[in-house]
Amino acid sequence: MMIEKTPDGSLTVFSEKYQQHYHSSHGAQTQARVVYLQGSRTHLHLAPKVLEVGFGVAMNFLTTLQDTVSRGVPLHYLAYEFDPIATETLREYTRQHPMFEHEVWQKLLSVWGSSFAFTLGEVTVDVRVEDVTQAEFPLTWASGFYLDGFSIAVNPEVWTPEFCQKVASSMQVGAHLATYSAAGAVRRALQDAGLQVTKHKGLTGKREFVTAEKVTS
Ligand SMILES: C[S@@+](CC[C@H](N)C(=O)[O-])C[C@H]1O[C@@H](n2cnc3c(N)ncnc32)[C@H](O)[C@@H]1O
């Protein structure tokens, strides 16, 4: 695993397996904040329940934790990750993050490696180490969905119409999904799953991103 700096000063990791970076090369922290946190409107929610595919190196999680802690609202975070990176890499990658010393992050580092769930104060974290395509999602559960697999070219199973149906069924009415992928096939799959899809002009560098709202059950 190679840790690299992105233009906003935050770090990303290069995956040898997928030959791709874990985050936007225009700015990892900016992508987490603009695309995922704000795109899913989690930053406005008074008790967000976030469902994420996949947890990766936790940039989205830490950005969300920082937001909910600063607003004093509870957070329930359910994430799937079938290929957890080494604890030392995760520790190294997150060392400069403002939430590094937070008790939730330190607790997470101490149990990282296989599936776990814990509650500390107002934060519940549930990370399942399994193939998300085989997982059973809670129904009508998420207030925000972070769809953050690697690209459709190398990680196609998390962007299929069938998978997007499952994603949609896990969302509450009024929930918003966010994803960095603006691929036509992804937008169509989300639309066919009954979500109202919006494409946004590149707030993170030149890249467009997509949000999708569940307007009816
Ligand atoms: C782009 S990275 C996610 C970055 C992460 N959200 C973050 O904030 O650091 C994609 C992640 O999805 C995981 N993944 C891909 N396919 C998966 C699957 N079928 N089941 C579970 N996790 C998967 C990969 O192992 C990888 O960690």
The ligand as a Tripos MOL2 file, in Angstrom:
@<TRIPOS>MOLECULE
LIG
   27    29     1     0     0
SMALL
NO_CHARGES

@<TRIPOS>ATOM
      1 C1        -12.7420    3.5090   -3.1780 C.3       1 LIG1
      2 S1        -12.4270    2.4770   -1.8110 S.3       1 LIG1
      3 C2        -13.4000    3.1820   -0.5010 C.3       1 LIG1
      4 C3        -12.7760    4.3730    0.1970 C.3       1 LIG1
      5 C4        -13.4390    4.6740    1.5300 C.3       1 LIG1
      6 N1        -14.8410    4.9320    1.4090 N.3       1 LIG1
      7 C5        -12.7570    5.7610    2.3150 C.2       1 LIG1
      8 O1        -13.4280    6.7450    2.6970 O.co2     1 LIG1
      9 O2        -11.5550    5.6390    2.5890 O.co2     1 LIG1
     10 C6        -13.4310    1.0600   -2.1940 C.3       1 LIG1
     11 C7        -13.4960    0.0140   -1.1030 C.3       1 LIG1
     12 O3        -14.5420   -0.9070   -1.3920 O.3       1 LIG1
     13 C8        -14.1430   -2.2060   -1.0230 C.3       1 LIG1
     14 N2        -14.9430   -3.1880   -1.7740 N.ar      1 LIG1
     15 C9        -14.9700   -3.3590   -3.1220 C.ar      1 LIG1
     16 N3        -15.8250   -4.3410   -3.4620 N.ar      1 LIG1
     17 C10       -16.3550   -4.8150   -2.3120 C.ar      1 LIG1
     18 C11       -17.2990   -5.8410   -2.0080 C.ar      1 LIG1
     19 N4        -17.8420   -6.5950   -2.9700 N.pl3     1 LIG1
     20 N5        -17.6200   -6.0580   -0.7020 N.ar      1 LIG1
     21 C12       -17.0600   -5.3030    0.3000 C.ar      1 LIG1
     22 N6        -16.1560   -4.3010    0.0620 N.ar      1 LIG1
     23 C13       -15.8130   -4.0640   -1.2260 C.ar      1 LIG1
     24 C14       -12.6560   -2.2260   -1.3940 C.3       1 LIG1
     25 O4        -11.9540   -3.2570   -0.7190 O.3       1 LIG1
     26 C15       -12.2190   -0.8140   -0.9980 C.3       1 LIG1
     27 O5        -11.7170   -0.7720    0.3200 O.3       1 LIG1
@<TRIPOS>BOND
     1     1     2 1
     2     2     3 1
     3     2    10 1
     4     3     4 1
     5     4     5 1
     6     5     6 1
     7     5     7 1
     8     7     8 2
     9     7     9 1
    10    10    11 1
    11    11    12 1
    12    11    26 1
    13    12    13 1
    14    13    14 1
    15    13    24 1
    16    14    15 ar
    17    14    23 ar
    18    15    16 ar
    19    16    17 ar
    20    17    18 ar
    21    17    23 ar
    22    18    19 1
    23    18    20 ar
    24    20    21 ar
    25    21    22 ar
    26    22    23 ar
    27    24    25 1
    28    24    26 1
    29    26    27 1
@<TRIPOS>SUBSTRUCTURE
     1 LIG1         1 GROUP 0 **** ****
